[in-house]
Amino acid sequence: MNTLRTAVLLAAMTALFMGVGYLLGGSGGMMIALVIAAGMNLFSYWNADKMVLAMNHAVQVDEKNAPEYYAIVRDLARRAELPMPKVYLIENDQPNAFATGRNPRNAAVAATTGLLHRLSHEEVAAVMAHELAHVQHHDTLTMTIVATLAGAISMLGNFAFFFGGSRNENNSFGFVGVLVAMIVAPFAAMIVQMAVSRTREYEADRRGAEICGHPLWLASALNKIARGAKQIPNPDAERNPAAAHLFIINPLSGERMDSLFSTHPATENRIAALQAMAAQMGSGNDGPASNEPSDAPSGPWNRAGQRQVRAERPAQRNPWVGNPTGPKGPWS
């Protein structure tokens, strides 16, 4: 049902974009809009992942410099029967994560150092399973296309200042058509973009819970991430709000309501859905507590059992030693 709804919303976005072109320039404007959309989508298809990772200053890691984090992603990718994605780490104290890439063979997942610090091993696994679910469902490509079309519609709205409807003989809508292109169309595009994003989050929650096998792990992780996102700013996301929908929880400040203006469903609704899923699976008592303080570090590299394992390893645990340009890892 969610897949069908997403397809309908994508079709609506495309029709809206072509409609704006028609309002501004008649049939010729509609064709120009179609060409612009195709060009922008082609560019996004090949370059969007690199742009998003660069905007968030993500650093690629591997099993040598981030063995435990990398192992989590590798094991989950194997369970989901996905190719191993590239793994990135973002130096940011806000707990969050996202996935990007045009298809499963060219995918990347990224987590912040705050996520690894503040969540348990099980919760980190659940979050990365959620991101792999986005990869498996090709959501990263879908959301890139939607974001590109929404941006293009807004751009055409700005062009409306230079295309007076009454002056264009191909435009029978006159001033009303220009007004729709300037105000109504960009607003509608924003709503469609947010609707697509929210639809895909619920589906990724469900599939991510299936991949990791424990819905309550993800429910607990969402609770911690949501509270952490409210308390800890994410400067990179604030500078580039167009990519906010890619994160598992909205990284922008002041986004709380589950309304047409939110890129993500309300966290409480997502947790409730996961709790219902856990009850159906008979796993109601296997998840970590979801009421732990979000600012209490409880990551897998701070637990007593892990400290014992760490004591058997070489004393040098910081994966960024010898890499002065990289951020300090959560293992320091």
C-alpha positions in Angstrom: 0.0 0.0 0.0 2.8 2.4 0.9 4.6 1.6 -2.4 1.4 2.3 -4.4 0.9 5.5 -2.5 4.5 6.6 -3.2 4.1 5.9 -6.9 0.9 8.0 -7.0 2.7 10.8 -5.2 5.6 10.7 -7.6 3.2 10.8 -10.5 1.5 13.8 -8.9 4.8 15.6 -8.5 5.7 15.0 -12.2 2.3 16.2 -13.3 2.5 19.2 -11.1 5.9 20.1 -12.5 4.6 19.8 -16.1 1.5 21.7 -15.2 3.6 24.7 -13.9 5.4 24.7 -17.2 2.1 24.8 -19.0 0.8 27.6 -16.9 3.9 29.7 -17.7 4.4 28.8 -21.4 1.6 26.7 -22.7 2.5 23.4 -24.4 6.0 24.7 -25.2 6.6 25.6 -21.5 5.4 22.1 -20.5 8.0 20.5 -22.8 10.7 22.8 -21.5 9.8 21.8 -18.0 10.0 18.2 -18.9 13.4 18.6 -20.4 14.6 20.5 -17.3 13.2 17.8 -15.0 14.9 15.1 -17.0 18.3 16.9 -16.8 18.1 17.6 -13.1 17.1 14.0 -12.3 19.9 12.7 -14.5 22.4 14.8 -12.6 20.9 13.8 -9.2 21.0 10.1 -10.2 24.8 10.2 -10.6 25.8 12.8 -8.0 23.3 13.2 -5.2 25.0 10.7 -2.9 28.3 12.5 -3.1 26.7 15.8 -2.6 24.8 14.7 0.6 27.9 13.0 2.1 30.0 16.1 1.4 27.4 18.5 2.9 27.6 16.5 6.1 31.4 16.1 6.1 31.1 12.4 6.2 34.3 10.3 6.4 34.4 6.8 4.9 35.5 4.1 7.4 36.3 0.4 7.1 36.9 -2.6 9.3 40.4 -1.4 10.1 39.6 2.0 11.6 36.0 1.4 12.7 35.7 -2.4 13.2 32.6 -2.7 15.4 30.5 -0.1 13.5 31.6 -1.7 10.2 30.8 -5.2 11.5 27.3 -4.2 12.4 26.6 -2.9 8.9 28.3 -5.9 7.3 26.3 -8.4 9.3 23.0 -6.6 8.7 23.7 -6.3 5.0 24.3 -10.1 4.9 21.0 -10.7 6.7 19.1 -8.4 4.3 20.9 -10.1 1.3 22.2 -6.7 0.1 25.6 -5.8 -1.3 27.9 -4.3 1.3 27.4 -0.5 1.2 30.1 2.1 1.8 30.1 3.1 5.5 30.6 6.6 6.7 31.0 8.4 10.0 30.0 12.0 10.7 31.6 14.0 13.5 28.5 15.3 15.1 27.2 14.9 18.7 23.6 14.7 17.5 22.5 11.1 17.3 21.3 10.5 13.7 21.9 8.5 10.6 21.0 8.3 6.9 21.4 6.3 3.7 22.1 7.5 0.2 23.0 6.1 -3.2 21.2 5.5 -6.5 20.8 1.7 -6.0 21.8 -1.1 -3.6 25.1 -1.6 -5.4 26.1 2.0 -5.1 24.7 2.7 -1.6 26.2 4.3 1.4 25.1 4.5 5.0 26.3 7.2 7.5 26.0 7.5 11.3 27.0 10.3 13.5 29.5 9.9 16.4 26.6 11.0 18.6 24.7 7.9 17.5 27.5 5.6 18.4 28.1 7.3 21.7 24.6 7.4 23.0 22.9 4.2 21.8 23.4 0.6 22.8 24.9 -2.0 20.4 21.3 -3.3 19.8 20.0 0.2 19.1 22.8 1.0 16.7 22.1 -2.2 14.8 18.4 -1.4 14.6 19.1 2.1 13.2 21.5 0.8 10.6 18.9 -1.9 9.7 16.4 0.9 9.1 18.8 2.6 6.8 19.5 -0.6 4.9 15.7 -1.0 4.5 15.7 2.4 2.7 18.5 1.1 0.4 16.6 -2.2 -0.2 13.4 -0.3 -1.1 15.3 2.2 -3.4 14.0 5.0 -1.2 17.2 7.0 -1.6 16.7 7.3 -5.3 12.9 8.0 -4.9 13.6 10.8 -2.4 16.3 12.3 -4.5 13.9 12.5 -7.5 11.2 14.0 -5.3 13.5 16.6 -3.8 14.8 17.5 -7.3 11.3 18.0 -8.7 10.2 20.0 -5.7 13.3 22.3 -6.1 12.6 22.6 -9.8 8.9 23.6 -9.2 10.0 26.2 -6.8 12.5 27.5 -9.4 9.8 27.7 -12.0 7.7 29.6 -9.4 10.4 32.2 -9.3 10.5 32.4 -13.1 6.8 33.3 -13.0 8.0 36.9 -12.2 9.4 37.0 -15.7 6.6 35.2 -17.5 3.5 37.4 -17.2 0.5 35.2 -18.1 -1.2 38.0 -19.8 1.8 38.7 -22.0 2.1 35.1 -23.2 -0.3 34.2 -26.0 0.1 30.5 -25.2 -1.1 31.0 -21.6 -4.9 31.2 -21.4 -4.8 31.4 -17.6 -3.4 34.9 -17.4 -2.7 36.3 -13.9 -4.3 33.4 -12.2 -2.0 30.9 -13.9 1.1 33.0 -12.9 -0.2 33.2 -9.3 -0.7 29.4 -9.1 2.9 28.9 -10.5 4.3 31.4 -8.0 2.6 30.3 -4.8 0.3 27.3 -5.0 2.5 24.9 -7.0 5.6 25.2 -4.8 3.5 24.8 -1.7 1.8 21.7 -3.2 5.2 20.3 -4.2 6.5 20.7 -0.6 3.4 18.8 0.7 3.9 16.0 -1.8 7.7 15.8 -0.9 6.9 15.5 2.8 4.1 13.0 2.2 6.5 10.7 0.2 9.2 11.0 2.9 6.8 10.1 5.8 5.3 7.2 3.8 8.8 5.7 3.3 9.8 6.1 7.0 7.0 3.9 8.2 7.9 1.2 5.7 11.6 1.4 6.5 10.8 1.1 10.2 8.9 -2.1 9.5 11.5 -3.7 7.2 14.4 -2.5 9.5 12.7 -4.3 12.4 12.5 -7.4 10.3 16.2 -7.2 9.3 17.4 -6.9 12.9 14.7 -9.1 14.2 13.7 -6.9 17.2 11.2 -4.1 16.7 11.7 -2.8 20.2 15.4 -2.2 19.5 14.4 0.3 16.9 11.6 1.8 19.0 14.1 2.5 21.8 16.6 4.0 19.3 14.0 6.3 17.8 13.1 7.5 21.3 16.7 8.4 22.1 17.4 9.9 18.7 14.3 12.1 18.8 15.2 13.5 22.2 18.8 14.0 21.3 17.9 15.8 18.1 15.8 18.3 20.1 18.7 19.0 22.5 21.7 18.9 20.2 22.0 21.1 17.1 23.2 19.8 13.7 24.8 22.8 12.0 25.4 21.0 8.7 21.7 20.0 8.5 20.6 23.5 9.4 22.7 24.9 6.5 21.3 22.3 4.1 17.7 21.7 5.2 16.7 20.2 1.8 18.4 16.9 2.8 16.7 16.7 6.3 14.3 14.1 5.0 17.1 11.6 4.5 17.8 11.3 8.2 16.1 8.7 10.4 14.8 11.6 12.6 14.4 15.2 11.5 17.8 16.8 12.4 16.4 20.3 12.2 15.4 22.3 15.3 11.8 23.1 16.0 10.2 20.3 14.1 7.8 18.5 16.4 4.3 18.3 14.9 3.0 15.4 12.9 1.4 17.6 10.2 1.7 18.4 6.5 4.7 20.5 7.3 6.8 17.7 8.9 9.2 15.6 6.9 8.9 12.8 9.3 6.0 11.1 11.1 5.7 11.8 14.8 8.1 9.6 16.7 5.4 8.6 19.1 3.4 7.1 16.2 6.4 5.3 14.8 7.2 3.8 18.2 3.6 2.7 18.7 3.7 0.9 15.3 6.9 -0.9 16.3 5.5 -1.9 19.7 2.4 -3.3 17.9 4.7 -5.2 15.5 6.7 -6.6 18.5 3.5 -7.8 20.1 2.6 -9.6 16.9 6.1 -11.2 16.8 5.9 -12.2 20.5 9.0 -10.1 21.3 7.5 -7.7 23.7 10.2 -8.2 26.4 13.3 -8.5 24.3 14.0 -4.8 23.7 16.1 -2.3 25.6 14.3 0.1 27.8 12.9 3.1 25.8 12.8 5.5 28.7 16.6 5.9 29.3 17.8 9.5 29.4 18.9 10.5 25.9 22.0 12.2 27.2 23.3 9.2 29.1 26.0 7.5 27.0 25.1 3.9 26.7 26.7 3.0 23.4 28.2 -0.4 22.8 31.7 0.8 23.4 30.9 2.0 26.9 29.4 -1.1 28.4 31.2 -3.2 31.0 31.2 -6.3 28.7 32.8 -4.3 25.9 35.4 -2.8 28.2 36.5 -6.3 29.1 36.9 -7.1 25.4 38.7 -3.8 24.8 41.2 -4.7 27.5 42.3 -7.7 25.5 42.9 -5.6 22.4 45.8 -3.3 21.8 45.7 -0.1 23.9 45.4 2.1 20.9 41.6 2.2 20.2 41.0 5.5 18.5 40.5 4.7 14.8 41.5 8.3 13.8 45.0 8.1 15.3 47.4 8.8 12.4 44.6 10.6 10.5 44.7 14.2 11.8 42.2 15.3 9.1 39.5 13.0 10.4 37.2 13.5 13.3 37.8 11.9 16.7 36.0 8.6 16.8 33.6 7.6 19.6 36.1 5.0 20.7 38.6 7.6 22.1 
